Each structure stands twice: as C-alpha cells, then as structure tokens.
C-alpha cells in the first residue's frame, strides 16, 4: 500500500467534519480522508494548496499474489495506516464514508444514504456495469461492517447526467424493448464533469448558473459533456463507457453493424467483440500504445501509426466540440481535465486549432505552460475561454456526502 500523508495543523475542537472517500475497484482500493471544515483547494503562487486533504493512498493487488487477501483486509489495512497517523476511523470527527459507485441507472440520480435496500438496488444494476458495480458494492459492504454506526453515502458517476433531456438520453430503438432492458444513455465520469464545470465557472468569476461549458475529461477513459447553466444536457458516453470519444483501449463511437459484420464474417462471438472494442481498440488498437506521452515521442520520430492514432483521437474531439457548440448555442468555456486533458498541450492545441470562427482562440504560449492549478490557455481576445482545470473527483464525492449527512 502506498500512502501520501498531508501536513496536519493543530486539531480543532472535536466536530464530525471528516469524510473518508473510498473508490473500490476489482483489485484495488483507493482512499482519501478529507476535512470539510478546512479550505478546499486554492491557488497560491501558481500552485494548488489544499488543507482539507488529510491523507490519501491506495491498496493494490487485492486477491493477488503478494497482495492482501480481500477487500475486508484492504480496508482494515487502510484503517491501521490512518490510525498510525492519528486519523483513525474510530474518531468522532469522522462524519461519513463516501463511496464512488459507477452506475446508478435511473434509480439513483443524487447522493444517497446507503441502506440494505440501496445495496440491493445497486446490485440489481450490475448488468449495466459488470466490471465496476460488483467491486463498488464489495467496498460498501466491508465499510459498513467496519463502521455500522457511521453514515455511508453512495455517489454515482451517472447522477450528474441524469438531468439530460429525453432527446439526448434516448436511443432511437423500439421503446418497449429499451424500457424493458434499461437501454438508454446514462453517461459516466459525472463527478468529474460536475466538479470541473463548477470550477470553470469559478475561474471565470461567475456562478455555474451563468455559464455554458464543454467539459473534456481526457484520461485513459475519455468523455465530453455539454453543461448549460450547471446542468448537463448531453454527454458522450452512453449505456456503457464504450460510446463517444476515442480512448486508451476503447473504440468510442462505432457503426453498430460492425458487431454483426465481425460475427458473420470473422466468426467472432459476443465476448470476443466485447473484448476487442473495450480492450484492444482506441489508441492501443491503432498504434499499440495507449499512453499519449509515448505516442507523442513516436510522432517526433515520424512514426506513421502513432500519427494516425493521434489524428483519429483529435478528429473525434473536434467533432464533439462542434456538436456541443451547436447543442449549447452559446459556449462560454471549454475545459480540459484528467491526465491527457491536463498535461497534453499538443492534444489541446490540435483539438481547437482552426476553430476561430466559433470564437475559440488558443494561445500557444499560455497553452505550453505546465501547472497544477486551474488556468486559462486561450487568447485574451477569445470569445470562448479555454481552460485547463485539474479534476478532483474525491473532493466532489466528499462534498456531496457531507452535504447529505450535515446539511
């Protein structure tokens, strides 16, 4: 387990203001402990400071050789580590545990206090997120066993997108079939899109209700959203995280008839095609690498496959920027976030260059400057602000959980 301790100040009078955020994966457990009574991230001399974050870490290789046996052992290891720093889970300062849950379906559209019934309902959604929801549920069950007296809150990746109009959420297939099997566009990365859209408004000195933002969450998984006045009105991911932008290993948008073609002509089964589109497509399918840094290095060496992968990736981004400009009608800002979005000046520039007729002007000098704080990289005359806004999904989960248990 790796843990990053943060500098502690003298303790305040004992009040329940801390939230433990858990992100439980199939073989890992990420955690952060935050104190909601302390200031959230602010910028000081161009760098981000955050006194609210008390501890952060990850337990990896759960259930594997060399790792802990299961999630119960992992969470107990987290508890021991926090106790060694004087931040024990038995502290009366702990107000809640916030859990990231990937899929909430149409049932969960806001942070939800976890009960036995809620756990059962999340388990029913496993068919919509078979790779994620089972691990999320495991983390919830273990945490509830460890602290049954403590409020536990589920925060759903899909929730921020649940307000999309039906015109954006519906697929044009038989309605009875779609309704029976829950086939609609749900969207993902919602906590990131919520946090970044609000942070972008703050960067512009405005309220979220005053700003229309296109958020581009570009990591190994990637998604775009159109946010009007703080409300998501469209997003690129759909029933699953496969739809939309080109990603590290996922294809993104594809003609659904490709599935039929591969079944008939190549003799591939459903599981084979699932594996192909989710794990052997995207950047890795086009050039063998899913790391944009490595792709950039290869492009510098005139690697044609890497250049093609980059071009396909950027072309899809530009299409969504254009489409969401039309959906919103007025765009006040475009915000890049997550690993690629925050760190690749080349992707940001290539995605937006030539879009001056849409009022988008990126400043090459400002765009090339690296930093850990939210910042503008557009020209001073650009009608649309272009921002780099580091995401903070854990802080978003903590804020939502704390608001629910301590309104």
ABEGO torsion letter per residue (X at the ends): XBBBBBBBBBBBBBBBABBBBBBBBAABBBBBBBBAABBBBBBBGGBBBBAABABBBBBBGBGBBGBBABAAAAAAAAAAAAAAAGABAABAABABBBBBBABAEAABABBBBBBAAAAAAAAAAAAABAAAAAAAAAAAAAAAAABAABBBBBBBAAAAAAABBAAAABBBBBAAAAAAAGBBBAEBGAAAAAAAAAAAAAAAGBBAAABBBBBBBBBABBBBBBBBGGBBABBABBABAABEBBBAABAEBBBAAAAAAAAAAAGBBAAAAAAAAAAABEAAAAAGBABAAAAAAAAAAGBAAAAAAAAAAAAAAAAAAAAAAAAAGBBABBBBBEAAAAABAAAAAAAABGAAAAGBBBBAAAAABBBABBBBABBAABABBBBBBBBBAAAAAAAAAAAAABX
